[in-house]
Amino acid sequence: MNTVKGKKMGMDQGTSTTLLLARHGQTIWHAENRYAGISDVPLTDTGRAQAEALGRWAAAHPVDAIWTSPLSRAAATADPACRALGITPHREPGLRECDFGVLEGRTLAQFAAEDPKAAEAFRADPVAHPFPDAENPVAAAERGAAALRRIAAAHPGERVLVVAHNTLFRLVLCTLLSIPAGEYRRVFPRLRNVAISELHMKTDGSAALLSLNVPCEPDVS
């Protein structure tokens, strides 16, 4: 499809927004399978290399705007893309990751060793049985979906890179695509680091998922 300054030319131009969702790069906790959530943990060397790969992708696939979660791992992941395109990023508080309560900084295996019944219930339905002291997953999905709708409304007919988080994005995709939120771990097992998922948002708030988990470069995930 032809493009002009990064915008797609088509019948829906001006009536829909292309959101290019990317999970942040690897962090020191994610490398150990620890839940980061709202904890502000830095990228690893691998995560910084992934961010540079996303920057190269953005240089080859220009976007009109870049939005990120306020957490530093998302902002740092977006920085190379911002530099490549000369774009000042927008921060959206609604894109922050879910608060995982007692699991912040810990692994699911550690939790299961302490409370196997609670861990089993979480695995069966993570929305009906979230971690103790965690954010309500339905509320997180609603704030994330509202954030994407605000971003889409601010950029009609444009392409926008949105850098945020694994669990939040999966919950939001379920909400926007009318999938039961409790199915998010089964339907979307994992969003790869800096892989691109293309979502079209229309002015009526409806959404269509065109691609999922596409690596921004070969062998980058």
N, C-alpha and C positions, 0 to 999 in steps of 0.2 A: 504494500500500500504506500502511496506517495505521502511524503511528509513535508511540512513547511515549518521551520523553526521548532521542530520537535513535536508539532501538533499533527494529529491524524486528520486526513481529509476524508470525509464520508458523510452519509445522510444524517448521522446523529450529531454532527459537529455543532457545539453550542448547547446540546441537550443532555450530554453525558460527560462525565469526567473519568479519565483513565487513572486509576490509582495503582501504582506499582509498589507492592508491599514487600519489604525486605526485613528479615530478622537481623538484629545486630550481630557483630562478630563474636567469636568465642571469648568468654571471660575466664578468670582464674577459677571460679566456682563451677562453671559449666564443664570445664575440662575434667572435673572430678564428679560430675553428675549431681552437684549440689544445687538446690533451689536458690536462685538469687532474688527473685521477686522485686520488692521495693528497695532491697539493699543495693547501695551504689558501688558495685564492684568493677574494677578496671578490666580492660581487654588484655588478653595474653599477646605474646608476639604473633601467634597464629591469628588471633583476632584482628590485630593491626594489619597483618598481611591481607586478610579477608576484606578489611575496609578499603585498602588500596585497590583491590580487585574490583570492588563495587565502584570506586572512583573511575577506573578505566571503563567499566561498563557504561557509566553515566556519560563519559566523554563520547562514547560511540552511539549512545541512545539518549540524546538530550531530553531533558524534562524542563517544564516551565517553572516548577517550584519544588522545594524539598521541605518536608515536615518531619519532626522527630519527637519521640518521647523526651521528657525532660531529664531522664536518667543519663548519666555520662556515657555509659557503654553504647547507647543509641546515638547520642550526639557525636561521639568520637568515630563511630562507624560511618556516619554521614559526612564527616569533614572532608575526606578526599573528593567526594562527589561535588560538594559545594565549591571546593577550590577549582576543580576541573571545569565547572560551568560558570564560575563567578557569581554564584547564588548565595544570598544570605539565608540561612535556614530559619524556619519558624518552629517554635517549641509549642507542643500541645499537651497540657497536663493530663488530658483524658486518655492519652496513649501510654501512660505509665503501665508497667507490668502489674499483675495481680499481687496482692500481699498474701504470701503463703503461710502466714502465722508462725506456728512452731517449727515449720519446715524451712524457714529462712536459714540458709547456710548449712543445711543438712541434706542427707540423701533419703530417698524413699526406703532404701534398704535399712538404714538406721532406724527410721520410724517403724518399719515393720517388725524389727527385732524387739522394740519396746511395746508396741501395741498392734499385734498381728491382725486382730479383728477390725480395727479402724483402718488399717492399711488395705485390707481386703475389701472393705466397704468402699473406700476411695477408688480402688481399681474398678469396682463394679459400676459405680456411678459417682464420678468426681464432683458433680454439681449437687446431688442430693446429700453427699457425705464429704464435704470439703475438710481440709486439715483443721485442727483446733486453732481458734483465733484467726483464721484466714478470712480474707475478704469474701463476701458472698459472690460466687462466680457469675450468677445472673446479673447482679448489679455491675460487676466488672464488664461483662459483655455489653450491657446497655450503655455504659459510659464510653466504651471503645467504639461502638457502632455510632453513637451520637457524634463522637469526635471525627470519624471518617465522613459522616454526612456533612458536618460543618466544613471540613476541608474541601469536599466535592463542591459544595455550594459556593465556596470562595474562588473556585477555579473552573467555571463551566467551560466544557470543550477543551480542557487542557490535560496535559500529562503531568502527574505529580508523583514523586518518589516519597514514600512514607516508611521511615525506619523505626521499628518498635520491637515487639517482643513475641516470643513463641506462644505462650499460653494465651495471652491477650488476643493475638491475631486469630488463633484457632477458635476461641470462644466467639469472637466477632464474626468470623466467617459463618459459623453455625447460625448466629442470629440473623445475619443479612440474607442467608440462603435458605432460611426456614428449616434448618436441621435442629433437632432437639439438642440443647446445650450439653446435656449429659453424655452425648455421643462424641464430644470433641476429640477425646484421646483415641477413639477407634477410627473415626472418619479421617482425622488429620493427625496421624501418629507423631509427626515431627516436621517442623519447618526448618530446613537447613540454614545454617548461617549464611547470610547475604544472598541467598537464592531469591529469585523474583517470582512473585505471584501477581498476576494481572487481574484487576477487578474493575469492572465498569459500573459506575454509580450514575443513575439517572436522576433527573430533577425531582421525580416523585418519590425518591428514597429507595427505589428498588435497585437490586444489584445482580450482576452476572459475573461468574468466575470464568475467565478465559484461559488461564494457565495457572499451574501450581508448582512451586518448588523448582523452578528452572534455574540451574546454576548460572551465575553471572559470568563465569569463566569455567572451562573444563577443569575438573579435579579440584574445584573450590566448593567447599560445603561446610 
